[in-house]
Amino acid sequence: MAQGASQSIEAANELFNFLSKDNKHTPDLFFKKRLERTKVINRRSKLNYRIFHFSNPILKTIRNESLKVMLKNKIFLNSYIGKVYN
């Protein structure tokens, strides 16, 4: 679902940061953090895939109206999007 390139760039940056700290537990910490991050992104990608591939016009209207409301809610934005991009 088009996550490969962005995940590669993010993983390379994280690995660089871990290696520059010169910690003997770097591989364990890196892979643990990447696994957690990958699970979150994978769940969100699957949810977005399902939501944005509606073919029913009524469901599309409900989705679009719901998104308008949710995108104005700062609590939602911080909890949903903030976890991925922080």
PDB file of N, CA, C and O in Angstrom, chain B, residues numbered from 101:
ATOM      1  N   MET B 101       0.821  -1.189   0.000  1.00  0.00           N
ATOM      2  CA  MET B 101       0.000   0.000   0.000  1.00  0.00           C
ATOM      3  C   MET B 101       0.864   1.252   0.000  1.00  0.00           C
ATOM      4  O   MET B 101       0.584   2.228   0.696  1.00  0.00           O
ATOM      5  N   ALA B 102       1.908   1.196  -0.790  1.00  0.00           N
ATOM      6  CA  ALA B 102       2.771   2.353  -1.035  1.00  0.00           C
ATOM      7  C   ALA B 102       3.501   2.837   0.208  1.00  0.00           C
ATOM      8  O   ALA B 102       3.655   4.044   0.391  1.00  0.00           O
ATOM      9  N   GLN B 103       3.945   1.947   1.051  1.00  0.00           N
ATOM     10  CA  GLN B 103       4.653   2.346   2.259  1.00  0.00           C
ATOM     11  C   GLN B 103       6.146   2.018   2.198  1.00  0.00           C
ATOM     12  O   GLN B 103       6.898   2.443   3.075  1.00  0.00           O
ATOM     13  N   GLY B 104       6.582   1.285   1.202  1.00  0.00           N
ATOM     14  CA  GLY B 104       7.953   0.798   1.151  1.00  0.00           C
ATOM     15  C   GLY B 104       9.017   1.879   1.149  1.00  0.00           C
ATOM     16  O   GLY B 104       9.936   1.846   1.968  1.00  0.00           O
ATOM     17  N   ALA B 105       8.909   2.822   0.255  1.00  0.00           N
ATOM     18  CA  ALA B 105       9.945   3.853   0.131  1.00  0.00           C
ATOM     19  C   ALA B 105      10.000   4.736   1.380  1.00  0.00           C
ATOM     20  O   ALA B 105      11.082   5.029   1.887  1.00  0.00           O
ATOM     21  N   SER B 106       8.856   5.150   1.865  1.00  0.00           N
ATOM     22  CA  SER B 106       8.857   6.024   3.048  1.00  0.00           C
ATOM     23  C   SER B 106       9.370   5.275   4.275  1.00  0.00           C
ATOM     24  O   SER B 106      10.062   5.854   5.112  1.00  0.00           O
ATOM     25  N   GLN B 107       9.035   3.993   4.384  1.00  0.00           N
ATOM     26  CA  GLN B 107       9.531   3.202   5.512  1.00  0.00           C
ATOM     27  C   GLN B 107      11.040   2.991   5.417  1.00  0.00           C
ATOM     28  O   GLN B 107      11.724   2.980   6.441  1.00  0.00           O
ATOM     29  N   SER B 108      11.561   2.827   4.226  1.00  0.00           N
ATOM     30  CA  SER B 108      13.005   2.662   4.049  1.00  0.00           C
ATOM     31  C   SER B 108      13.770   3.907   4.477  1.00  0.00           C
ATOM     32  O   SER B 108      14.796   3.814   5.151  1.00  0.00           O
ATOM     33  N   ILE B 109      13.275   5.050   4.091  1.00  0.00           N
ATOM     34  CA  ILE B 109      13.918   6.316   4.458  1.00  0.00           C
ATOM     35  C   ILE B 109      13.854   6.516   5.968  1.00  0.00           C
ATOM     36  O   ILE B 109      14.845   6.900   6.589  1.00  0.00           O
ATOM     37  N   GLU B 110      12.702   6.261   6.551  1.00  0.00           N
ATOM     38  CA  GLU B 110      12.545   6.425   7.992  1.00  0.00           C
ATOM     39  C   GLU B 110      13.440   5.446   8.759  1.00  0.00           C
ATOM     40  O   GLU B 110      14.064   5.824   9.751  1.00  0.00           O
ATOM     41  N   ALA B 111      13.505   4.191   8.303  1.00  0.00           N
ATOM     42  CA  ALA B 111      14.340   3.188   8.968  1.00  0.00           C
ATOM     43  C   ALA B 111      15.820   3.555   8.872  1.00  0.00           C
ATOM     44  O   ALA B 111      16.565   3.387   9.838  1.00  0.00           O
ATOM     45  N   ALA B 112      16.242   4.048   7.727  1.00  0.00           N
ATOM     46  CA  ALA B 112      17.640   4.448   7.559  1.00  0.00           C
ATOM     47  C   ALA B 112      17.992   5.593   8.518  1.00  0.00           C
ATOM     48  O   ALA B 112      19.070   5.596   9.112  1.00  0.00           O
ATOM     49  N   ASN B 113      17.107   6.535   8.663  1.00  0.00           N
ATOM     50  CA  ASN B 113      17.335   7.648   9.583  1.00  0.00           C
ATOM     51  C   ASN B 113      17.411   7.162  11.029  1.00  0.00           C
ATOM     52  O   ASN B 113      18.296   7.578  11.777  1.00  0.00           O
ATOM     53  N   GLU B 114      16.499   6.293  11.422  1.00  0.00           N
ATOM     54  CA  GLU B 114      16.516   5.751  12.784  1.00  0.00           C
ATOM     55  C   GLU B 114      17.789   4.948  13.036  1.00  0.00           C
ATOM     56  O   GLU B 114      18.403   5.068  14.096  1.00  0.00           O
ATOM     57  N   LEU B 115      18.183   4.136  12.069  1.00  0.00           N
ATOM     58  CA  LEU B 115      19.392   3.330  12.223  1.00  0.00           C
ATOM     59  C   LEU B 115      20.619   4.221  12.376  1.00  0.00           C
ATOM     60  O   LEU B 115      21.484   3.949  13.208  1.00  0.00           O
ATOM     61  N   PHE B 116      20.698   5.275  11.585  1.00  0.00           N
ATOM     62  CA  PHE B 116      21.799   6.221  11.708  1.00  0.00           C
ATOM     63  C   PHE B 116      21.842   6.824  13.107  1.00  0.00           C
ATOM     64  O   PHE B 116      22.906   6.927  13.717  1.00  0.00           O
ATOM     65  N   ASN B 117      20.671   7.223  13.608  1.00  0.00           N
ATOM     66  CA  ASN B 117      20.609   7.812  14.952  1.00  0.00           C
ATOM     67  C   ASN B 117      21.037   6.818  16.019  1.00  0.00           C
ATOM     68  O   ASN B 117      21.752   7.183  16.952  1.00  0.00           O
ATOM     69  N   PHE B 118      20.609   5.567  15.896  1.00  0.00           N
ATOM     70  CA  PHE B 118      21.018   4.548  16.860  1.00  0.00           C
ATOM     71  C   PHE B 118      22.519   4.277  16.786  1.00  0.00           C
ATOM     72  O   PHE B 118      23.179   4.157  17.818  1.00  0.00           O
ATOM     73  N   LEU B 119      23.058   4.182  15.575  1.00  0.00           N
ATOM     74  CA  LEU B 119      24.484   3.879  15.416  1.00  0.00           C
ATOM     75  C   LEU B 119      25.372   5.017  15.892  1.00  0.00           C
ATOM     76  O   LEU B 119      26.478   4.780  16.377  1.00  0.00           O
ATOM     77  N   SER B 120      24.904   6.235  15.760  1.00  0.00           N
ATOM     78  CA  SER B 120      25.720   7.368  16.190  1.00  0.00           C
ATOM     79  C   SER B 120      25.800   7.461  17.724  1.00  0.00           C
ATOM     80  O   SER B 120      26.666   8.159  18.251  1.00  0.00           O
ATOM     81  N   LYS B 121      24.912   6.769  18.438  1.00  0.00           N
ATOM     82  CA  LYS B 121      24.968   6.759  19.900  1.00  0.00           C
ATOM     83  C   LYS B 121      25.950   5.707  20.417  1.00  0.00           C
ATOM     84  O   LYS B 121      26.316   5.734  21.592  1.00  0.00           O
ATOM     85  N   ASP B 122      26.376   4.793  19.568  1.00  0.00           N
ATOM     86  CA  ASP B 122      27.376   3.776  19.902  1.00  0.00           C
ATOM     87  C   ASP B 122      26.971   2.968  21.140  1.00  0.00           C
ATOM     88  O   ASP B 122      27.702   2.912  22.129  1.00  0.00           O
ATOM     89  N   ASN B 123      25.821   2.361  21.063  1.00  0.00           N
ATOM     90  CA  ASN B 123      25.286   1.544  22.142  1.00  0.00           C
ATOM     91  C   ASN B 123      25.385   0.077  21.735  1.00  0.00           C
ATOM     92  O   ASN B 123      25.099  -0.259  20.586  1.00  0.00           O
ATOM     93  N   LYS B 124      25.778  -0.796  22.645  1.00  0.00           N
ATOM     94  CA  LYS B 124      25.937  -2.211  22.287  1.00  0.00           C
ATOM     95  C   LYS B 124      24.584  -2.895  22.058  1.00  0.00           C
ATOM     96  O   LYS B 124      24.535  -3.983  21.485  1.00  0.00           O
ATOM     97  N   HIS B 125      23.505  -2.278  22.491  1.00  0.00           N
ATOM     98  CA  HIS B 125      22.166  -2.847  22.300  1.00  0.00           C
ATOM     99  C   HIS B 125      21.457  -2.245  21.091  1.00  0.00           C
ATOM    100  O   HIS B 125      20.241  -2.375  20.957  1.00  0.00           O
ATOM    101  N   THR B 126      22.191  -1.605  20.234  1.00  0.00           N
ATOM    102  CA  THR B 126      21.606  -0.926  19.074  1.00  0.00           C
ATOM    103  C   THR B 126      20.732  -1.838  18.225  1.00  0.00           C
ATOM    104  O   THR B 126      19.601  -1.457  17.923  1.00  0.00           O
ATOM    105  N   PRO B 127      21.192  -3.027  17.820  1.00  0.00           N
ATOM    106  CA  PRO B 127      20.323  -3.865  16.970  1.00  0.00           C
ATOM    107  C   PRO B 127      19.001  -4.226  17.653  1.00  0.00           C
ATOM    108  O   PRO B 127      17.944  -4.178  17.023  1.00  0.00           O
ATOM    109  N   ASP B 128      19.055  -4.581  18.921  1.00  0.00           N
ATOM    110  CA  ASP B 128      17.829  -4.950  19.629  1.00  0.00           C
ATOM    111  C   ASP B 128      16.870  -3.772  19.736  1.00  0.00           C
ATOM    112  O   ASP B 128      15.672  -3.912  19.487  1.00  0.00           O
ATOM    113  N   LEU B 129      17.398  -2.621  20.104  1.00  0.00           N
ATOM    114  CA  LEU B 129      16.556  -1.423  20.240  1.00  0.00           C
ATOM    115  C   LEU B 129      15.967  -1.011  18.901  1.00  0.00           C
ATOM    116  O   LEU B 129      14.789  -0.670  18.803  1.00  0.00           O
ATOM    117  N   PHE B 130      16.805  -1.046  17.873  1.00  0.00           N
ATOM    118  CA  PHE B 130      16.353  -0.644  16.542  1.00  0.00           C
ATOM    119  C   PHE B 130      15.219  -1.537  16.052  1.00  0.00           C
ATOM    120  O   PHE B 130      14.179  -1.044  15.616  1.00  0.00           O
ATOM    121  N   PHE B 131      15.420  -2.856  16.125  1.00  0.00           N
ATOM    122  CA  PHE B 131      14.405  -3.767  15.605  1.00  0.00           C
ATOM    123  C   PHE B 131      13.130  -3.748  16.436  1.00  0.00           C
ATOM    124  O   PHE B 131      12.041  -3.918  15.888  1.00  0.00           O
ATOM    125  N   LYS B 132      13.240  -3.548  17.728  1.00  0.00           N
ATOM    126  CA  LYS B 132      12.053  -3.453  18.577  1.00  0.00           C
ATOM    127  C   LYS B 132      11.240  -2.214  18.210  1.00  0.00           C
ATOM    128  O   LYS B 132      10.019  -2.281  18.070  1.00  0.00           O
ATOM    129  N   LYS B 133      11.926  -1.085  18.056  1.00  0.00           N
ATOM    130  CA  LYS B 133      11.233   0.155  17.707  1.00  0.00           C
ATOM    131  C   LYS B 133      10.625   0.065  16.301  1.00  0.00           C
ATOM    132  O   LYS B 133       9.500   0.516  16.085  1.00  0.00           O
ATOM    133  N   ARG B 134      11.357  -0.509  15.356  1.00  0.00           N
ATOM    134  CA  ARG B 134      10.840  -0.637  13.984  1.00  0.00           C
ATOM    135  C   ARG B 134       9.624  -1.547  13.927  1.00  0.00           C
ATOM    136  O   ARG B 134       8.679  -1.279  13.185  1.00  0.00           O
ATOM    137  N   LEU B 135       9.642  -2.620  14.709  1.00  0.00           N
ATOM    138  CA  LEU B 135       8.510  -3.539  14.720  1.00  0.00           C
ATOM    139  C   LEU B 135       7.255  -2.838  15.232  1.00  0.00           C
ATOM    140  O   LEU B 135       6.185  -2.968  14.638  1.00  0.00           O
ATOM    141  N   GLU B 136       7.380  -2.103  16.320  1.00  0.00           N
ATOM    142  CA  GLU B 136       6.235  -1.358  16.856  1.00  0.00           C
ATOM    143  C   GLU B 136       5.714  -0.352  15.837  1.00  0.00           C
ATOM    144  O   GLU B 136       4.509  -0.249  15.605  1.00  0.00           O
ATOM    145  N   ARG B 137       6.634   0.381  15.239  1.00  0.00           N
ATOM    146  CA  ARG B 137       6.273   1.412  14.266  1.00  0.00           C
ATOM    147  C   ARG B 137       5.611   0.801  13.028  1.00  0.00           C
ATOM    148  O   ARG B 137       4.631   1.335  12.509  1.00  0.00           O
ATOM    149  N   THR B 138       6.154  -0.308  12.571  1.00  0.00           N
ATOM    150  CA  THR B 138       5.612  -0.970  11.386  1.00  0.00           C
ATOM    151  C   THR B 138       4.203  -1.484  11.639  1.00  0.00           C
ATOM    152  O   THR B 138       3.349  -1.406  10.756  1.00  0.00           O
ATOM    153  N   LYS B 139       3.951  -2.003  12.824  1.00  0.00           N
ATOM    154  CA  LYS B 139       2.609  -2.485  13.153  1.00  0.00           C
ATOM    155  C   LYS B 139       1.589  -1.362  13.115  1.00  0.00           C
ATOM    156  O   LYS B 139       0.494  -1.533  12.579  1.00  0.00           O
ATOM    157  N   VAL B 140       1.942  -0.209  13.681  1.00  0.00           N
ATOM    158  CA  VAL B 140       1.030   0.937  13.688  1.00  0.00           C
ATOM    159  C   VAL B 140       0.747   1.388  12.258  1.00  0.00           C
ATOM    160  O   VAL B 140      -0.407   1.598  11.887  1.00  0.00           O
ATOM    161  N   ILE B 141       1.773   1.532  11.477  1.00  0.00           N
ATOM    162  CA  ILE B 141       1.608   2.012  10.100  1.00  0.00           C
ATOM    163  C   ILE B 141       0.836   1.001   9.265  1.00  0.00           C
ATOM    164  O   ILE B 141       0.013   1.385   8.433  1.00  0.00           O
ATOM    165  N   ASN B 142       1.089  -0.274   9.476  1.00  0.00           N
ATOM    166  CA  ASN B 142       0.374  -1.307   8.731  1.00  0.00           C
ATOM    167  C   ASN B 142      -1.119  -1.288   9.053  1.00  0.00           C
ATOM    168  O   ASN B 142      -1.949  -1.388   8.149  1.00  0.00           O
ATOM    169  N   ARG B 143      -1.466  -1.159  10.339  1.00  0.00           N
ATOM    170  CA  ARG B 143      -2.886  -1.083  10.715  1.00  0.00           C
ATOM    171  C   ARG B 143      -3.555   0.132  10.098  1.00  0.00           C
ATOM    172  O   ARG B 143      -4.670   0.046   9.584  1.00  0.00           O
ATOM    173  N   ARG B 144      -2.867   1.261  10.152  1.00  0.00           N
ATOM    174  CA  ARG B 144      -3.446   2.487   9.588  1.00  0.00           C
ATOM    175  C   ARG B 144      -3.590   2.387   8.069  1.00  0.00           C
ATOM    176  O   ARG B 144      -4.574   2.870   7.509  1.00  0.00           O
ATOM    177  N   SER B 145      -2.634   1.777   7.411  1.00  0.00           N
ATOM    178  CA  SER B 145      -2.701   1.629   5.956  1.00  0.00           C
ATOM    179  C   SER B 145      -3.882   0.753   5.557  1.00  0.00           C
ATOM    180  O   SER B 145      -4.602   1.064   4.608  1.00  0.00           O
ATOM    181  N   LYS B 146      -4.075  -0.331   6.278  1.00  0.00           N
ATOM    182  CA  LYS B 146      -5.208  -1.221   5.972  1.00  0.00           C
ATOM    183  C   LYS B 146      -6.539  -0.522   6.211  1.00  0.00           C
ATOM    184  O   LYS B 146      -7.471  -0.662   5.419  1.00  0.00           O
ATOM    185  N   LEU B 147      -6.626   0.228   7.303  1.00  0.00           N
ATOM    186  CA  LEU B 147      -7.848   0.977   7.590  1.00  0.00           C
ATOM    187  C   LEU B 147      -8.119   1.998   6.489  1.00  0.00           C
ATOM    188  O   LEU B 147      -9.241   2.090   5.991  1.00  0.00           O
ATOM    189  N   ASN B 148      -7.106   2.758   6.109  1.00  0.00           N
ATOM    190  CA  ASN B 148      -7.269   3.750   5.045  1.00  0.00           C
ATOM    191  C   ASN B 148      -7.647   3.092   3.723  1.00  0.00           C
ATOM    192  O   ASN B 148      -8.473   3.621   2.979  1.00  0.00           O
ATOM    193  N   TYR B 149      -7.054   1.954   3.429  1.00  0.00           N
ATOM    194  CA  TYR B 149      -7.376   1.237   2.189  1.00  0.00           C
ATOM    195  C   TYR B 149      -8.861   0.884   2.166  1.00  0.00           C
ATOM    196  O   TYR B 149      -9.543   1.097   1.163  1.00  0.00           O
ATOM    197  N   ARG B 150      -9.348   0.348   3.272  1.00  0.00           N
ATOM    198  CA  ARG B 150     -10.759  -0.051   3.330  1.00  0.00           C
ATOM    199  C   ARG B 150     -11.690   1.155   3.246  1.00  0.00           C
ATOM    200  O   ARG B 150     -12.692   1.128   2.532  1.00  0.00           O
ATOM    201  N   ILE B 151     -11.355   2.193   3.970  1.00  0.00           N
ATOM    202  CA  ILE B 151     -12.226   3.368   4.007  1.00  0.00           C
ATOM    203  C   ILE B 151     -12.292   4.081   2.666  1.00  0.00           C
ATOM    204  O   ILE B 151     -13.364   4.531   2.260  1.00  0.00           O
ATOM    205  N   PHE B 152     -11.165   4.192   1.973  1.00  0.00           N
ATOM    206  CA  PHE B 152     -11.139   4.995   0.747  1.00  0.00           C
ATOM    207  C   PHE B 152     -11.440   4.202  -0.517  1.00  0.00           C
ATOM    208  O   PHE B 152     -11.282   4.723  -1.621  1.00  0.00           O
ATOM    209  N   HIS B 153     -11.871   2.954  -0.377  1.00  0.00           N
ATOM    210  CA  HIS B 153     -12.252   2.174  -1.551  1.00  0.00           C
ATOM    211  C   HIS B 153     -13.728   1.790  -1.532  1.00  0.00           C
ATOM    212  O   HIS B 153     -14.120   0.742  -2.047  1.00  0.00           O
ATOM    213  N   PHE B 154     -14.533   2.656  -0.932  1.00  0.00           N
ATOM    214  CA  PHE B 154     -15.974   2.452  -0.971  1.00  0.00           C
ATOM    215  C   PHE B 154     -16.481   2.711  -2.381  1.00  0.00           C
ATOM    216  O   PHE B 154     -16.002   3.623  -3.055  1.00  0.00           O
ATOM    217  N   SER B 155     -17.445   1.916  -2.830  1.00  0.00           N
ATOM    218  CA  SER B 155     -18.046   2.173  -4.135  1.00  0.00           C
ATOM    219  C   SER B 155     -19.486   2.670  -3.994  1.00  0.00           C
ATOM    220  O   SER B 155     -20.050   3.225  -4.937  1.00  0.00           O
ATOM    221  N   ASN B 156     -20.066   2.473  -2.834  1.00  0.00           N
ATOM    222  CA  ASN B 156     -21.423   2.899  -2.587  1.00  0.00           C
ATOM    223  C   ASN B 156     -21.455   4.414  -2.346  1.00  0.00           C
ATOM    224  O   ASN B 156     -20.736   4.911  -1.479  1.00  0.00           O
ATOM    225  N   PRO B 157     -22.278   5.153  -3.102  1.00  0.00           N
ATOM    226  CA  PRO B 157     -22.332   6.615  -2.943  1.00  0.00           C
ATOM    227  C   PRO B 157     -22.763   7.060  -1.545  1.00  0.00           C
ATOM    228  O   PRO B 157     -22.298   8.091  -1.058  1.00  0.00           O
ATOM    229  N   ILE B 158     -23.629   6.311  -0.906  1.00  0.00           N
ATOM    230  CA  ILE B 158     -24.077   6.676   0.442  1.00  0.00           C
ATOM    231  C   ILE B 158     -22.921   6.547   1.424  1.00  0.00           C
ATOM    232  O   ILE B 158     -22.714   7.430   2.256  1.00  0.00           O
ATOM    233  N   LEU B 159     -22.167   5.453   1.336  1.00  0.00           N
ATOM    234  CA  LEU B 159     -21.011   5.260   2.216  1.00  0.00           C
ATOM    235  C   LEU B 159     -19.932   6.309   1.959  1.00  0.00           C
ATOM    236  O   LEU B 159     -19.268   6.765   2.890  1.00  0.00           O
ATOM    237  N   LYS B 160     -19.763   6.684   0.709  1.00  0.00           N
ATOM    238  CA  LYS B 160     -18.790   7.735   0.380  1.00  0.00           C
ATOM    239  C   LYS B 160     -19.186   9.059   1.027  1.00  0.00           C
ATOM    240  O   LYS B 160     -18.339   9.773   1.563  1.00  0.00           O
ATOM    241  N   THR B 161     -20.473   9.379   0.975  1.00  0.00           N
ATOM    242  CA  THR B 161     -20.958  10.629   1.567  1.00  0.00           C
ATOM    243  C   THR B 161     -20.761  10.614   3.085  1.00  0.00           C
ATOM    244  O   THR B 161     -20.318  11.603   3.668  1.00  0.00           O
ATOM    245  N   ILE B 162     -21.089   9.496   3.714  1.00  0.00           N
ATOM    246  CA  ILE B 162     -20.900   9.372   5.163  1.00  0.00           C
ATOM    247  C   ILE B 162     -19.429   9.510   5.512  1.00  0.00           C
ATOM    248  O   ILE B 162     -19.078  10.215   6.458  1.00  0.00           O
ATOM    249  N   ARG B 163     -18.565   8.841   4.757  1.00  0.00           N
ATOM    250  CA  ARG B 163     -17.123   8.932   5.000  1.00  0.00           C
ATOM    251  C   ARG B 163     -16.635  10.366   4.864  1.00  0.00           C
ATOM    252  O   ARG B 163     -15.908  10.857   5.728  1.00  0.00           O
ATOM    253  N   ASN B 164     -17.019  11.033   3.806  1.00  0.00           N
ATOM    254  CA  ASN B 164     -16.549  12.398   3.559  1.00  0.00           C
ATOM    255  C   ASN B 164     -17.027  13.373   4.634  1.00  0.00           C
ATOM    256  O   ASN B 164     -16.263  14.229   5.082  1.00  0.00           O
ATOM    257  N   GLU B 165     -18.265  13.247   5.038  1.00  0.00           N
ATOM    258  CA  GLU B 165     -18.785  14.128   6.087  1.00  0.00           C
ATOM    259  C   GLU B 165     -18.103  13.837   7.425  1.00  0.00           C
ATOM    260  O   GLU B 165     -17.797  14.758   8.182  1.00  0.00           O
ATOM    261  N   SER B 166     -17.867  12.568   7.711  1.00  0.00           N
ATOM    262  CA  SER B 166     -17.176  12.195   8.949  1.00  0.00           C
ATOM    263  C   SER B 166     -15.761  12.760   8.964  1.00  0.00           C
ATOM    264  O   SER B 166     -15.302  13.265   9.988  1.00  0.00           O
ATOM    265  N   LEU B 167     -15.079  12.676   7.843  1.00  0.00           N
ATOM    266  CA  LEU B 167     -13.714  13.208   7.757  1.00  0.00           C
ATOM    267  C   LEU B 167     -13.684  14.717   7.989  1.00  0.00           C
ATOM    268  O   LEU B 167     -12.776  15.229   8.644  1.00  0.00           O
ATOM    269  N   LYS B 168     -14.662  15.415   7.461  1.00  0.00           N
ATOM    270  CA  LYS B 168     -14.715  16.866   7.674  1.00  0.00           C
ATOM    271  C   LYS B 168     -14.789  17.200   9.151  1.00  0.00           C
ATOM    272  O   LYS B 168     -14.131  18.130   9.617  1.00  0.00           O
ATOM    273  N   VAL B 169     -15.593  16.440   9.889  1.00  0.00           N
ATOM    274  CA  VAL B 169     -15.742  16.676  11.324  1.00  0.00           C
ATOM    275  C   VAL B 169     -14.463  16.283  12.062  1.00  0.00           C
ATOM    276  O   VAL B 169     -13.978  17.038  12.906  1.00  0.00           O
ATOM    277  N   MET B 170     -13.915  15.107  11.750  1.00  0.00           N
ATOM    278  CA  MET B 170     -12.735  14.612  12.457  1.00  0.00           C
ATOM    279  C   MET B 170     -11.510  15.487  12.227  1.00  0.00           C
ATOM    280  O   MET B 170     -10.705  15.672  13.140  1.00  0.00           O
ATOM    281  N   LEU B 171     -11.357  16.021  11.036  1.00  0.00           N
ATOM    282  CA  LEU B 171     -10.177  16.827  10.738  1.00  0.00           C
ATOM    283  C   LEU B 171     -10.194  18.191  11.429  1.00  0.00           C
ATOM    284  O   LEU B 171      -9.179  18.887  11.461  1.00  0.00           O
ATOM    285  N   LYS B 172     -11.322  18.562  11.968  1.00  0.00           N
ATOM    286  CA  LYS B 172     -11.407  19.802  12.752  1.00  0.00           C
ATOM    287  C   LYS B 172     -11.165  19.547  14.231  1.00  0.00           C
ATOM    288  O   LYS B 172     -11.033  20.494  15.006  1.00  0.00           O
ATOM    289  N   ASN B 173     -11.105  18.291  14.631  1.00  0.00           N
ATOM    290  CA  ASN B 173     -10.941  17.909  16.030  1.00  0.00           C
ATOM    291  C   ASN B 173      -9.461  17.684  16.338  1.00  0.00           C
ATOM    292  O   ASN B 173      -8.871  16.712  15.866  1.00  0.00           O
ATOM    293  N   LYS B 174      -8.866  18.567  17.118  1.00  0.00           N
ATOM    294  CA  LYS B 174      -7.428  18.491  17.409  1.00  0.00           C
ATOM    295  C   LYS B 174      -7.060  17.246  18.208  1.00  0.00           C
ATOM    296  O   LYS B 174      -5.970  16.700  18.036  1.00  0.00           O
ATOM    297  N   ILE B 175      -7.956  16.794  19.076  1.00  0.00           N
ATOM    298  CA  ILE B 175      -7.684  15.587  19.867  1.00  0.00           C
ATOM    299  C   ILE B 175      -7.543  14.385  18.932  1.00  0.00           C
ATOM    300  O   ILE B 175      -6.632  13.573  19.089  1.00  0.00           O
ATOM    301  N   PHE B 176      -8.445  14.278  17.964  1.00  0.00           N
ATOM    302  CA  PHE B 176      -8.359  13.188  16.992  1.00  0.00           C
ATOM    303  C   PHE B 176      -7.067  13.273  16.194  1.00  0.00           C
ATOM    304  O   PHE B 176      -6.372  12.273  16.017  1.00  0.00           O
ATOM    305  N   LEU B 177      -6.754  14.449  15.722  1.00  0.00           N
ATOM    306  CA  LEU B 177      -5.540  14.612  14.916  1.00  0.00           C
ATOM    307  C   LEU B 177      -4.288  14.230  15.692  1.00  0.00           C
ATOM    308  O   LEU B 177      -3.409  13.556  15.155  1.00  0.00           O
ATOM    309  N   ASN B 178      -4.196  14.649  16.942  1.00  0.00           N
ATOM    310  CA  ASN B 178      -3.025  14.312  17.740  1.00  0.00           C
ATOM    311  C   ASN B 178      -2.949  12.832  18.063  1.00  0.00           C
ATOM    312  O   ASN B 178      -1.860  12.259  18.084  1.00  0.00           O
ATOM    313  N   SER B 179      -4.096  12.202  18.315  1.00  0.00           N
ATOM    314  CA  SER B 179      -4.072  10.784  18.680  1.00  0.00           C
ATOM    315  C   SER B 179      -3.868   9.895  17.468  1.00  0.00           C
ATOM    316  O   SER B 179      -3.168   8.888  17.569  1.00  0.00           O
ATOM    317  N   TYR B 180      -4.447  10.226  16.336  1.00  0.00           N
ATOM    318  CA  TYR B 180      -4.365   9.361  15.154  1.00  0.00           C
ATOM    319  C   TYR B 180      -3.130   9.659  14.312  1.00  0.00           C
ATOM    320  O   TYR B 180      -2.326   8.769  14.034  1.00  0.00           O
ATOM    321  N   ILE B 181      -2.992  10.891  13.917  1.00  0.00           N
ATOM    322  CA  ILE B 181      -1.885  11.257  13.038  1.00  0.00           C
ATOM    323  C   ILE B 181      -0.604  11.521  13.816  1.00  0.00           C
ATOM    324  O   ILE B 181       0.488  11.218  13.335  1.00  0.00           O
ATOM    325  N   GLY B 182      -0.725  12.075  14.995  1.00  0.00           N
ATOM    326  CA  GLY B 182       0.454  12.395  15.795  1.00  0.00           C
ATOM    327  C   GLY B 182       1.308  11.206  16.129  1.00  0.00           C
ATOM    328  O   GLY B 182       2.532  11.331  16.178  1.00  0.00           O
ATOM    329  N   LYS B 183       0.707  10.038  16.366  1.00  0.00           N
ATOM    330  CA  LYS B 183       1.463   8.839  16.694  1.00  0.00           C
ATOM    331  C   LYS B 183       2.333   8.387  15.538  1.00  0.00           C
ATOM    332  O   LYS B 183       3.406   7.821  15.748  1.00  0.00           O
ATOM    333  N   VAL B 184       1.889   8.628  14.347  1.00  0.00           N
ATOM    334  CA  VAL B 184       2.651   8.206  13.175  1.00  0.00           C
ATOM    335  C   VAL B 184       3.748   9.191  12.841  1.00  0.00           C
ATOM    336  O   VAL B 184       4.860   8.779  12.512  1.00  0.00           O
ATOM    337  N   TYR B 185       3.469  10.479  12.914  1.00  0.00           N
ATOM    338  CA  TYR B 185       4.411  11.481  12.428  1.00  0.00           C
ATOM    339  C   TYR B 185       5.264  12.137  13.495  1.00  0.00           C
ATOM    340  O   TYR B 185       6.053  13.024  13.170  1.00  0.00           O
ATOM    341  N   ASN B 186       5.143  11.746  14.741  1.00  0.00           N
ATOM    342  CA  ASN B 186       6.002  12.320  15.783  1.00  0.00           C
ATOM    343  C   ASN B 186       7.287  11.542  15.915  1.00  0.00           C
ATOM    344  O   ASN B 186       8.132  11.881  16.744  1.00  0.00           O
TER     345      ASN B 186
END
